[in-house]
């Protein structure tokens, strides 16, 4: 599975993208975030407030409770604001 990180999520993790093999018990976006937080300090900082970080499965925005299923790409990004 390919993970993409944008804006300050990318800055805290130190990567723009990575390919990972998810454990079998990681079935939702919420579970993925919990798993990522355990991978190191940068991940823990990036997802310290998981309710703020948005996710998209194969370029479709989803809620944290969304099942990952057969998704090939998950993107994480902060909310976008503009003027």
PDB file of N, CA, C and O in Angstrom:
ATOM      1  N   UNK A   1       0.847  -1.163   0.000  1.00  0.00           N
ATOM      2  CA  UNK A   1       0.000   0.000   0.000  1.00  0.00           C
ATOM      3  C   UNK A   1       0.898   1.233   0.000  1.00  0.00           C
ATOM      4  O   UNK A   1       1.909   1.292   0.699  1.00  0.00           O
ATOM      5  N   UNK A   2       0.498   2.209  -0.800  1.00  0.00           N
ATOM      6  CA  UNK A   2       1.257   3.467  -0.861  1.00  0.00           C
ATOM      7  C   UNK A   2       0.585   4.495   0.040  1.00  0.00           C
ATOM      8  O   UNK A   2      -0.626   4.704  -0.034  1.00  0.00           O
ATOM      9  N   UNK A   3       1.385   5.136   0.894  1.00  0.00           N
ATOM     10  CA  UNK A   3       0.919   6.204   1.759  1.00  0.00           C
ATOM     11  C   UNK A   3       1.523   7.508   1.274  1.00  0.00           C
ATOM     12  O   UNK A   3       2.717   7.579   0.980  1.00  0.00           O
ATOM     13  N   UNK A   4       0.691   8.543   1.190  1.00  0.00           N
ATOM     14  CA  UNK A   4       1.126   9.869   0.771  1.00  0.00           C
ATOM     15  C   UNK A   4       0.879  10.846   1.911  1.00  0.00           C
ATOM     16  O   UNK A   4      -0.159  10.794   2.571  1.00  0.00           O
ATOM     17  N   UNK A   5       1.834  11.733   2.137  1.00  0.00           N
ATOM     18  CA  UNK A   5       1.714  12.723   3.208  1.00  0.00           C
ATOM     19  C   UNK A   5       1.893  14.112   2.616  1.00  0.00           C
ATOM     20  O   UNK A   5       2.780  14.335   1.791  1.00  0.00           O
ATOM     21  N   UNK A   6       1.047  15.047   3.041  1.00  0.00           N
ATOM     22  CA  UNK A   6       1.080  16.398   2.503  1.00  0.00           C
ATOM     23  C   UNK A   6       1.225  17.444   3.604  1.00  0.00           C
ATOM     24  O   UNK A   6       0.847  17.216   4.753  1.00  0.00           O
ATOM     25  N   UNK A   7       1.780  18.595   3.228  1.00  0.00           N
ATOM     26  CA  UNK A   7       1.911  19.786   4.083  1.00  0.00           C
ATOM     27  C   UNK A   7       2.632  19.440   5.385  1.00  0.00           C
ATOM     28  O   UNK A   7       3.660  18.763   5.359  1.00  0.00           O
ATOM     29  N   UNK A   8       2.099  19.902   6.532  1.00  0.00           N
ATOM     30  CA  UNK A   8       2.828  19.692   7.783  1.00  0.00           C
ATOM     31  C   UNK A   8       2.846  18.230   8.212  1.00  0.00           C
ATOM     32  O   UNK A   8       3.699  17.847   9.013  1.00  0.00           O
ATOM     33  N   UNK A   9       1.941  17.405   7.710  1.00  0.00           N
ATOM     34  CA  UNK A   9       2.007  15.960   8.008  1.00  0.00           C
ATOM     35  C   UNK A   9       3.310  15.416   7.418  1.00  0.00           C
ATOM     36  O   UNK A   9       4.037  14.677   8.082  1.00  0.00           O
ATOM     37  N   UNK A  10       3.599  15.785   6.173  1.00  0.00           N
ATOM     38  CA  UNK A  10       4.833  15.368   5.498  1.00  0.00           C
ATOM     39  C   UNK A  10       6.058  15.898   6.243  1.00  0.00           C
ATOM     40  O   UNK A  10       7.042  15.179   6.418  1.00  0.00           O
ATOM     41  N   UNK A  11       5.996  17.142   6.674  1.00  0.00           N
ATOM     42  CA  UNK A  11       7.141  17.746   7.358  1.00  0.00           C
ATOM     43  C   UNK A  11       7.460  17.030   8.670  1.00  0.00           C
ATOM     44  O   UNK A  11       8.628  16.798   8.981  1.00  0.00           O
ATOM     45  N   UNK A  12       6.446  16.686   9.428  1.00  0.00           N
ATOM     46  CA  UNK A  12       6.685  16.021  10.718  1.00  0.00           C
ATOM     47  C   UNK A  12       7.191  14.592  10.539  1.00  0.00           C
ATOM     48  O   UNK A  12       8.040  14.131  11.301  1.00  0.00           O
ATOM     49  N   UNK A  13       6.663  13.890   9.524  1.00  0.00           N
ATOM     50  CA  UNK A  13       7.086  12.508   9.282  1.00  0.00           C
ATOM     51  C   UNK A  13       8.438  12.467   8.591  1.00  0.00           C
ATOM     52  O   UNK A  13       9.245  11.572   8.840  1.00  0.00           O
ATOM     53  N   UNK A  14       8.682  13.441   7.720  1.00  0.00           N
ATOM     54  CA  UNK A  14       9.946  13.486   6.994  1.00  0.00           C
ATOM     55  C   UNK A  14       9.915  12.735   5.674  1.00  0.00           C
ATOM     56  O   UNK A  14      10.957  12.506   5.060  1.00  0.00           O
ATOM     57  N   UNK A  15       8.725  12.352   5.239  1.00  0.00           N
ATOM     58  CA  UNK A  15       8.567  11.637   3.974  1.00  0.00           C
ATOM     59  C   UNK A  15       7.358  12.186   3.230  1.00  0.00           C
ATOM     60  O   UNK A  15       6.379  12.607   3.847  1.00  0.00           O
ATOM     61  N   UNK A  16       7.430  12.180   1.913  1.00  0.00           N
ATOM     62  CA  UNK A  16       6.269  12.555   1.111  1.00  0.00           C
ATOM     63  C   UNK A  16       5.443  11.322   0.771  1.00  0.00           C
ATOM     64  O   UNK A  16       4.223  11.402   0.623  1.00  0.00           O
ATOM     65  N   UNK A  17       6.108  10.191   0.649  1.00  0.00           N
ATOM     66  CA  UNK A  17       5.432   8.947   0.297  1.00  0.00           C
ATOM     67  C   UNK A  17       6.222   7.763   0.838  1.00  0.00           C
ATOM     68  O   UNK A  17       7.432   7.848   1.051  1.00  0.00           O
ATOM     69  N   UNK A  18       5.523   6.669   1.054  1.00  0.00           N
ATOM     70  CA  UNK A  18       6.181   5.420   1.425  1.00  0.00           C
ATOM     71  C   UNK A  18       5.256   4.260   1.099  1.00  0.00           C
ATOM     72  O   UNK A  18       4.034   4.408   1.083  1.00  0.00           O
ATOM     73  N   UNK A  19       5.850   3.112   0.842  1.00  0.00           N
ATOM     74  CA  UNK A  19       5.099   1.891   0.604  1.00  0.00           C
ATOM     75  C   UNK A  19       5.227   1.025   1.850  1.00  0.00           C
ATOM     76  O   UNK A  19       6.328   0.806   2.355  1.00  0.00           O
ATOM     77  N   UNK A  20       4.085   0.532   2.342  1.00  0.00           N
ATOM     78  CA  UNK A  20       4.085  -0.273   3.566  1.00  0.00           C
ATOM     79  C   UNK A  20       3.249  -1.524   3.363  1.00  0.00           C
ATOM     80  O   UNK A  20       2.353  -1.562   2.520  1.00  0.00           O
ATOM     81  N   UNK A  21       3.557  -2.541   4.144  1.00  0.00           N
ATOM     82  CA  UNK A  21       2.731  -3.738   4.247  1.00  0.00           C
ATOM     83  C   UNK A  21       1.972  -3.619   5.556  1.00  0.00           C
ATOM     84  O   UNK A  21       2.567  -3.661   6.633  1.00  0.00           O
ATOM     85  N   UNK A  22       0.668  -3.473   5.463  1.00  0.00           N
ATOM     86  CA  UNK A  22      -0.131  -3.291   6.675  1.00  0.00           C
ATOM     87  C   UNK A  22      -0.350  -4.599   7.402  1.00  0.00           C
ATOM     88  O   UNK A  22      -0.534  -5.636   6.765  1.00  0.00           O
ATOM     89  N   UNK A  23      -0.334  -4.571   8.725  1.00  0.00           N
ATOM     90  CA  UNK A  23      -0.676  -5.760   9.495  1.00  0.00           C
ATOM     91  C   UNK A  23      -2.133  -6.147   9.216  1.00  0.00           C
ATOM     92  O   UNK A  23      -2.941  -5.278   8.888  1.00  0.00           O
ATOM     93  N   UNK A  24      -2.475  -7.406   9.338  1.00  0.00           N
ATOM     94  CA  UNK A  24      -3.837  -7.854   9.041  1.00  0.00           C
ATOM     95  C   UNK A  24      -4.919  -7.182   9.895  1.00  0.00           C
ATOM     96  O   UNK A  24      -6.066  -7.070   9.461  1.00  0.00           O
ATOM     97  N   UNK A  25      -4.570  -6.739  11.090  1.00  0.00           N
ATOM     98  CA  UNK A  25      -5.576  -6.142  11.975  1.00  0.00           C
ATOM     99  C   UNK A  25      -5.822  -4.658  11.676  1.00  0.00           C
ATOM    100  O   UNK A  25      -6.664  -4.039  12.325  1.00  0.00           O
ATOM    101  N   UNK A  26      -5.113  -4.085  10.719  1.00  0.00           N
ATOM    102  CA  UNK A  26      -5.323  -2.684  10.347  1.00  0.00           C
ATOM    103  C   UNK A  26      -6.322  -2.667   9.192  1.00  0.00           C
ATOM    104  O   UNK A  26      -5.947  -2.839   8.032  1.00  0.00           O
ATOM    105  N   UNK A  27      -7.599  -2.459   9.522  1.00  0.00           N
ATOM    106  CA  UNK A  27      -8.664  -2.559   8.522  1.00  0.00           C
ATOM    107  C   UNK A  27      -9.355  -1.233   8.233  1.00  0.00           C
ATOM    108  O   UNK A  27     -10.104  -1.133   7.261  1.00  0.00           O
ATOM    109  N   UNK A  28      -9.121  -0.214   9.056  1.00  0.00           N
ATOM    110  CA  UNK A  28      -9.767   1.088   8.855  1.00  0.00           C
ATOM    111  C   UNK A  28      -8.705   2.186   8.848  1.00  0.00           C
ATOM    112  O   UNK A  28      -7.567   1.970   9.266  1.00  0.00           O
ATOM    113  N   UNK A  29      -9.091   3.346   8.374  1.00  0.00           N
ATOM    114  CA  UNK A  29      -8.177   4.488   8.393  1.00  0.00           C
ATOM    115  C   UNK A  29      -7.783   4.802   9.828  1.00  0.00           C
ATOM    116  O   UNK A  29      -6.618   5.088  10.104  1.00  0.00           O
ATOM    117  N   UNK A  30      -8.726   4.753  10.727  1.00  0.00           N
ATOM    118  CA  UNK A  30      -8.469   5.023  12.146  1.00  0.00           C
ATOM    119  C   UNK A  30      -7.431   4.050  12.711  1.00  0.00           C
ATOM    120  O   UNK A  30      -6.532   4.463  13.443  1.00  0.00           O
ATOM    121  N   UNK A  31      -7.550   2.771  12.378  1.00  0.00           N
ATOM    122  CA  UNK A  31      -6.579   1.770  12.837  1.00  0.00           C
ATOM    123  C   UNK A  31      -5.213   2.007  12.200  1.00  0.00           C
ATOM    124  O   UNK A  31      -4.182   1.783  12.834  1.00  0.00           O
ATOM    125  N   UNK A  32      -5.207   2.458  10.952  1.00  0.00           N
ATOM    126  CA  UNK A  32      -3.946   2.770  10.281  1.00  0.00           C
ATOM    127  C   UNK A  32      -3.241   3.922  10.986  1.00  0.00           C
ATOM    128  O   UNK A  32      -2.030   3.868  11.203  1.00  0.00           O
ATOM    129  N   UNK A  33      -3.976   4.946  11.339  1.00  0.00           N
ATOM    130  CA  UNK A  33      -3.387   6.084  12.052  1.00  0.00           C
ATOM    131  C   UNK A  33      -2.798   5.622  13.383  1.00  0.00           C
ATOM    132  O   UNK A  33      -1.691   6.027  13.737  1.00  0.00           O
ATOM    133  N   UNK A  34      -3.514   4.789  14.120  1.00  0.00           N
ATOM    134  CA  UNK A  34      -3.006   4.274  15.394  1.00  0.00           C
ATOM    135  C   UNK A  34      -1.719   3.478  15.174  1.00  0.00           C
ATOM    136  O   UNK A  34      -0.777   3.596  15.958  1.00  0.00           O
ATOM    137  N   UNK A  35      -1.674   2.681  14.129  1.00  0.00           N
ATOM    138  CA  UNK A  35      -0.484   1.896  13.804  1.00  0.00           C
ATOM    139  C   UNK A  35       0.676   2.815  13.427  1.00  0.00           C
ATOM    140  O   UNK A  35       1.806   2.610  13.870  1.00  0.00           O
ATOM    141  N   UNK A  36       0.392   3.829  12.605  1.00  0.00           N
ATOM    142  CA  UNK A  36       1.436   4.763  12.198  1.00  0.00           C
ATOM    143  C   UNK A  36       2.024   5.502  13.395  1.00  0.00           C
ATOM    144  O   UNK A  36       3.236   5.705  13.461  1.00  0.00           O
ATOM    145  N   UNK A  37       1.183   5.903  14.336  1.00  0.00           N
ATOM    146  CA  UNK A  37       1.660   6.639  15.518  1.00  0.00           C
ATOM    147  C   UNK A  37       2.707   5.852  16.296  1.00  0.00           C
ATOM    148  O   UNK A  37       3.546   6.446  16.974  1.00  0.00           O
ATOM    149  N   UNK A  38       2.669   4.533  16.211  1.00  0.00           N
ATOM    150  CA  UNK A  38       3.618   3.690  16.936  1.00  0.00           C
ATOM    151  C   UNK A  38       4.940   3.512  16.191  1.00  0.00           C
ATOM    152  O   UNK A  38       5.867   2.894  16.714  1.00  0.00           O
ATOM    153  N   UNK A  39       5.033   4.050  14.970  1.00  0.00           N
ATOM    154  CA  UNK A  39       6.229   3.852  14.146  1.00  0.00           C
ATOM    155  C   UNK A  39       7.350   4.825  14.452  1.00  0.00           C
ATOM    156  O   UNK A  39       8.450   4.676  13.921  1.00  0.00           O
ATOM    157  N   UNK A  40       7.099   5.819  15.296  1.00  0.00           N
ATOM    158  CA  UNK A  40       8.181   6.735  15.646  1.00  0.00           C
ATOM    159  C   UNK A  40       7.668   8.101  16.022  1.00  0.00           C
ATOM    160  O   UNK A  40       6.483   8.407  15.884  1.00  0.00           O
ATOM    161  N   UNK A  41       8.589   8.919  16.501  1.00  0.00           N
ATOM    162  CA  UNK A  41       8.246  10.239  17.026  1.00  0.00           C
ATOM    163  C   UNK A  41       7.595  11.140  15.978  1.00  0.00           C
ATOM    164  O   UNK A  41       6.609  11.816  16.271  1.00  0.00           O
ATOM    165  N   UNK A  42       8.135  11.156  14.764  1.00  0.00           N
ATOM    166  CA  UNK A  42       7.571  12.001  13.711  1.00  0.00           C
ATOM    167  C   UNK A  42       6.134  11.634  13.396  1.00  0.00           C
ATOM    168  O   UNK A  42       5.289  12.511  13.218  1.00  0.00           O
ATOM    169  N   UNK A  43       5.854  10.341  13.325  1.00  0.00           N
ATOM    170  CA  UNK A  43       4.491   9.877  13.072  1.00  0.00           C
ATOM    171  C   UNK A  43       3.570  10.256  14.233  1.00  0.00           C
ATOM    172  O   UNK A  43       2.444  10.711  14.031  1.00  0.00           O
ATOM    173  N   UNK A  44       4.074  10.060  15.445  1.00  0.00           N
ATOM    174  CA  UNK A  44       3.278  10.389  16.627  1.00  0.00           C
ATOM    175  C   UNK A  44       2.936  11.877  16.647  1.00  0.00           C
ATOM    176  O   UNK A  44       1.818  12.254  16.996  1.00  0.00           O
ATOM    177  N   UNK A  45       3.894  12.718  16.273  1.00  0.00           N
ATOM    178  CA  UNK A  45       3.638  14.162  16.221  1.00  0.00           C
ATOM    179  C   UNK A  45       2.646  14.513  15.104  1.00  0.00           C
ATOM    180  O   UNK A  45       1.745  15.328  15.300  1.00  0.00           O
ATOM    181  N   UNK A  46       2.819  13.893  13.941  1.00  0.00           N
ATOM    182  CA  UNK A  46       1.950  14.194  12.800  1.00  0.00           C
ATOM    183  C   UNK A  46       0.497  13.840  13.090  1.00  0.00           C
ATOM    184  O   UNK A  46      -0.416  14.530  12.637  1.00  0.00           O
ATOM    185  N   UNK A  47       0.284  12.768  13.842  1.00  0.00           N
ATOM    186  CA  UNK A  47      -1.072  12.308  14.120  1.00  0.00           C
ATOM    187  C   UNK A  47      -1.470  12.524  15.582  1.00  0.00           C
ATOM    188  O   UNK A  47      -2.347  11.831  16.098  1.00  0.00           O
ATOM    189  N   UNK A  48      -0.824  13.485  16.248  1.00  0.00           N
ATOM    190  CA  UNK A  48      -1.137  13.769  17.655  1.00  0.00           C
ATOM    191  C   UNK A  48      -2.595  14.194  17.825  1.00  0.00           C
ATOM    192  O   UNK A  48      -3.217  13.903  18.846  1.00  0.00           O
ATOM    193  N   UNK A  49      -3.131  14.876  16.828  1.00  0.00           N
ATOM    194  CA  UNK A  49      -4.547  15.275  16.832  1.00  0.00           C
ATOM    195  C   UNK A  49      -5.202  14.668  15.589  1.00  0.00           C
ATOM    196  O   UNK A  49      -5.443  15.373  14.609  1.00  0.00           O
ATOM    197  N   UNK A  50      -5.491  13.361  15.626  1.00  0.00           N
ATOM    198  CA  UNK A  50      -5.967  12.678  14.424  1.00  0.00           C
ATOM    199  C   UNK A  50      -7.275  13.238  13.860  1.00  0.00           C
ATOM    200  O   UNK A  50      -7.557  13.070  12.674  1.00  0.00           O
ATOM    201  N   UNK A  51      -8.062  13.892  14.686  1.00  0.00           N
ATOM    202  CA  UNK A  51      -9.317  14.459  14.201  1.00  0.00           C
ATOM    203  C   UNK A  51      -9.090  15.623  13.236  1.00  0.00           C
ATOM    204  O   UNK A  51     -10.007  16.018  12.517  1.00  0.00           O
ATOM    205  N   UNK A  52      -7.880  16.170  13.218  1.00  0.00           N
ATOM    206  CA  UNK A  52      -7.554  17.294  12.343  1.00  0.00           C
ATOM    207  C   UNK A  52      -7.063  16.816  10.977  1.00  0.00           C
ATOM    208  O   UNK A  52      -7.292  17.483   9.968  1.00  0.00           O
ATOM    209  N   UNK A  53      -6.399  15.681  10.940  1.00  0.00           N
ATOM    210  CA  UNK A  53      -5.818  15.166   9.701  1.00  0.00           C
ATOM    211  C   UNK A  53      -6.910  14.506   8.858  1.00  0.00           C
ATOM    212  O   UNK A  53      -7.690  13.694   9.358  1.00  0.00           O
ATOM    213  N   UNK A  54      -6.953  14.863   7.584  1.00  0.00           N
ATOM    214  CA  UNK A  54      -7.917  14.290   6.640  1.00  0.00           C
ATOM    215  C   UNK A  54      -7.260  13.133   5.892  1.00  0.00           C
ATOM    216  O   UNK A  54      -6.036  13.056   5.779  1.00  0.00           O
ATOM    217  N   UNK A  55      -8.110  12.231   5.380  1.00  0.00           N
ATOM    218  CA  UNK A  55      -7.602  11.083   4.627  1.00  0.00           C
ATOM    219  C   UNK A  55      -8.405  10.895   3.350  1.00  0.00           C
ATOM    220  O   UNK A  55      -9.584  11.240   3.274  1.00  0.00           O
ATOM    221  N   UNK A  56      -7.735  10.341   2.356  1.00  0.00           N
ATOM    222  CA  UNK A  56      -8.390   9.979   1.103  1.00  0.00           C
ATOM    223  C   UNK A  56      -7.910   8.591   0.696  1.00  0.00           C
ATOM    224  O   UNK A  56      -6.710   8.316   0.684  1.00  0.00           O
ATOM    225  N   UNK A  57      -8.854   7.728   0.365  1.00  0.00           N
ATOM    226  CA  UNK A  57      -8.546   6.392  -0.146  1.00  0.00           C
ATOM    227  C   UNK A  57      -8.688   6.445  -1.660  1.00  0.00           C
ATOM    228  O   UNK A  57      -9.760   6.765  -2.174  1.00  0.00           O
ATOM    229  N   UNK A  58      -7.632   6.140  -2.363  1.00  0.00           N
ATOM    230  CA  UNK A  58      -7.655   6.188  -3.823  1.00  0.00           C
ATOM    231  C   UNK A  58      -8.319   7.470  -4.327  1.00  0.00           C
ATOM    232  O   UNK A  58      -9.168   7.436  -5.218  1.00  0.00           O
ATOM    233  N   UNK A  59      -7.918   8.598  -3.743  1.00  0.00           N
ATOM    234  CA  UNK A  59      -8.327   9.955  -4.125  1.00  0.00           C
ATOM    235  C   UNK A  59      -9.780  10.299  -3.790  1.00  0.00           C
ATOM    236  O   UNK A  59     -10.334  11.251  -4.340  1.00  0.00           O
ATOM    237  N   UNK A  60     -10.399   9.529  -2.891  1.00  0.00           N
ATOM    238  CA  UNK A  60     -11.755   9.827  -2.429  1.00  0.00           C
ATOM    239  C   UNK A  60     -11.694  10.114  -0.932  1.00  0.00           C
ATOM    240  O   UNK A  60     -11.249   9.267  -0.157  1.00  0.00           O
ATOM    241  N   UNK A  61     -12.132  11.286  -0.525  1.00  0.00           N
ATOM    242  CA  UNK A  61     -12.112  11.656   0.890  1.00  0.00           C
ATOM    243  C   UNK A  61     -12.991  10.705   1.691  1.00  0.00           C
ATOM    244  O   UNK A  61     -14.094  10.353   1.270  1.00  0.00           O
ATOM    245  N   UNK A  62     -12.484  10.292   2.856  1.00  0.00           N
ATOM    246  CA  UNK A  62     -13.204   9.348   3.707  1.00  0.00           C
ATOM    247  C   UNK A  62     -13.117   9.759   5.166  1.00  0.00           C
ATOM    248  O   UNK A  62     -12.283  10.579   5.550  1.00  0.00           O
ATOM    249  N   UNK A  63     -13.988   9.180   5.964  1.00  0.00           N
ATOM    250  CA  UNK A  63     -13.970   9.381   7.417  1.00  0.00           C
ATOM    251  C   UNK A  63     -13.003   8.382   8.042  1.00  0.00           C
ATOM    252  O   UNK A  63     -12.652   7.383   7.415  1.00  0.00           O
ATOM    253  N   UNK A  64     -12.567   8.649   9.285  1.00  0.00           N
ATOM    254  CA  UNK A  64     -11.637   7.729   9.949  1.00  0.00           C
ATOM    255  C   UNK A  64     -12.170   6.298  10.081  1.00  0.00           C
ATOM    256  O   UNK A  64     -11.388   5.348  10.129  1.00  0.00           O
ATOM    257  N   UNK A  65     -13.472   6.143  10.140  1.00  0.00           N
ATOM    258  CA  UNK A  65     -14.052   4.807  10.300  1.00  0.00           C
ATOM    259  C   UNK A  65     -14.105   4.024   8.990  1.00  0.00           C
ATOM    260  O   UNK A  65     -14.522   2.865   8.992  1.00  0.00           O
ATOM    261  N   UNK A  66     -13.693   4.625   7.871  1.00  0.00           N
ATOM    262  CA  UNK A  66     -13.767   3.961   6.569  1.00  0.00           C
ATOM    263  C   UNK A  66     -12.868   2.733   6.508  1.00  0.00           C
ATOM    264  O   UNK A  66     -11.734   2.744   6.987  1.00  0.00           O
ATOM    265  N   UNK A  67     -13.398   1.686   5.913  1.00  0.00           N
ATOM    266  CA  UNK A  67     -12.618   0.467   5.703  1.00  0.00           C
ATOM    267  C   UNK A  67     -11.596   0.700   4.598  1.00  0.00           C
ATOM    268  O   UNK A  67     -11.902   1.317   3.578  1.00  0.00           O
ATOM    269  N   UNK A  68     -10.400   0.208   4.805  1.00  0.00           N
ATOM    270  CA  UNK A  68      -9.346   0.343   3.814  1.00  0.00           C
ATOM    271  C   UNK A  68      -9.619  -0.573   2.621  1.00  0.00           C
ATOM    272  O   UNK A  68      -9.391  -0.186   1.475  1.00  0.00           O
ATOM    273  N   UNK A  69     -10.099  -1.767   2.887  1.00  0.00           N
ATOM    274  CA  UNK A  69     -10.438  -2.700   1.820  1.00  0.00           C
ATOM    275  C   UNK A  69      -9.289  -2.919   0.859  1.00  0.00           C
ATOM    276  O   UNK A  69      -8.164  -3.196   1.276  1.00  0.00           O
ATOM    277  N   UNK A  70      -9.573  -2.793  -0.441  1.00  0.00           N
ATOM    278  CA  UNK A  70      -8.579  -3.037  -1.479  1.00  0.00           C
ATOM    279  C   UNK A  70      -7.918  -1.750  -1.970  1.00  0.00           C
ATOM    280  O   UNK A  70      -7.336  -1.726  -3.054  1.00  0.00           O
ATOM    281  N   UNK A  71      -8.007  -0.689  -1.181  1.00  0.00           N
ATOM    282  CA  UNK A  71      -7.390   0.583  -1.584  1.00  0.00           C
ATOM    283  C   UNK A  71      -5.903   0.380  -1.860  1.00  0.00           C
ATOM    284  O   UNK A  71      -5.229  -0.399  -1.186  1.00  0.00           O
ATOM    285  N   UNK A  72      -5.414   1.093  -2.856  1.00  0.00           N
ATOM    286  CA  UNK A  72      -3.989   0.994  -3.185  1.00  0.00           C
ATOM    287  C   UNK A  72      -3.204   2.198  -2.709  1.00  0.00           C
ATOM    288  O   UNK A  72      -1.976   2.161  -2.640  1.00  0.00           O
ATOM    289  N   UNK A  73      -3.923   3.281  -2.375  1.00  0.00           N
ATOM    290  CA  UNK A  73      -3.249   4.511  -1.969  1.00  0.00           C
ATOM    291  C   UNK A  73      -4.077   5.221  -0.907  1.00  0.00           C
ATOM    292  O   UNK A  73      -5.296   5.345  -1.030  1.00  0.00           O
ATOM    293  N   UNK A  74      -3.398   5.683   0.132  1.00  0.00           N
ATOM    294  CA  UNK A  74      -4.046   6.477   1.171  1.00  0.00           C
ATOM    295  C   UNK A  74      -3.231   7.751   1.350  1.00  0.00           C
ATOM    296  O   UNK A  74      -2.022   7.707   1.580  1.00  0.00           O
ATOM    297  N   UNK A  75      -3.913   8.883   1.241  1.00  0.00           N
ATOM    298  CA  UNK A  75      -3.258  10.181   1.403  1.00  0.00           C
ATOM    299  C   UNK A  75      -3.716  10.821   2.703  1.00  0.00           C
ATOM    300  O   UNK A  75      -4.889  10.740   3.067  1.00  0.00           O
ATOM    301  N   UNK A  76      -2.785  11.454   3.396  1.00  0.00           N
ATOM    302  CA  UNK A  76      -3.080  12.169   4.636  1.00  0.00           C
ATOM    303  C   UNK A  76      -2.677  13.624   4.470  1.00  0.00           C
ATOM    304  O   UNK A  76      -1.588  13.927   3.981  1.00  0.00           O
ATOM    305  N   UNK A  77      -3.562  14.519   4.879  1.00  0.00           N
ATOM    306  CA  UNK A  77      -3.299  15.951   4.722  1.00  0.00           C
ATOM    307  C   UNK A  77      -4.098  16.749   5.748  1.00  0.00           C
ATOM    308  O   UNK A  77      -5.156  16.310   6.198  1.00  0.00           O
ATOM    309  N   UNK A  78      -3.588  17.923   6.115  1.00  0.00           N
ATOM    310  CA  UNK A  78      -4.341  18.785   7.033  1.00  0.00           C
ATOM    311  C   UNK A  78      -5.492  19.453   6.264  1.00  0.00           C
ATOM    312  O   UNK A  78      -5.486  19.478   5.033  1.00  0.00           O
ATOM    313  N   UNK A  79      -6.466  19.988   6.986  1.00  0.00           N
ATOM    314  CA  UNK A  79      -7.551  20.688   6.291  1.00  0.00           C
ATOM    315  C   UNK A  79      -6.995  21.896   5.541  1.00  0.00           C
ATOM    316  O   UNK A  79      -6.029  22.528   5.970  1.00  0.00           O
ATOM    317  N   UNK A  80      -7.614  22.191   4.443  1.00  0.00           N
ATOM    318  CA  UNK A  80      -7.179  23.315   3.608  1.00  0.00           C
ATOM    319  C   UNK A  80      -8.060  24.517   3.889  1.00  0.00           C
ATOM    320  O   UNK A  80      -9.286  24.415   3.934  1.00  0.00           O
ATOM    321  N   UNK A  81      -7.416  25.648   4.075  1.00  0.00           N
ATOM    322  CA  UNK A  81      -8.173  26.885   4.251  1.00  0.00           C
ATOM    323  C   UNK A  81      -7.708  27.873   3.208  1.00  0.00           C
ATOM    324  O   UNK A  81      -6.608  27.759   2.667  1.00  0.00           O
ATOM    325  N   UNK A  82      -8.530  28.810   2.943  1.00  0.00           N
ATOM    326  CA  UNK A  82      -8.147  29.788   1.939  1.00  0.00           C
ATOM    327  C   UNK A  82      -8.916  31.089   2.157  1.00  0.00           C
ATOM    328  O   UNK A  82      -9.807  31.160   3.003  1.00  0.00           O
ATOM    329  N   UNK A  83      -8.571  32.087   1.407  1.00  0.00           N
ATOM    330  CA  UNK A  83      -9.210  33.367   1.576  1.00  0.00           C
ATOM    331  C   UNK A  83      -9.763  33.923   0.320  1.00  0.00           C
ATOM    332  O   UNK A  83     -10.336  35.013   0.326  1.00  0.00           O
TER     333      UNK A  83
END
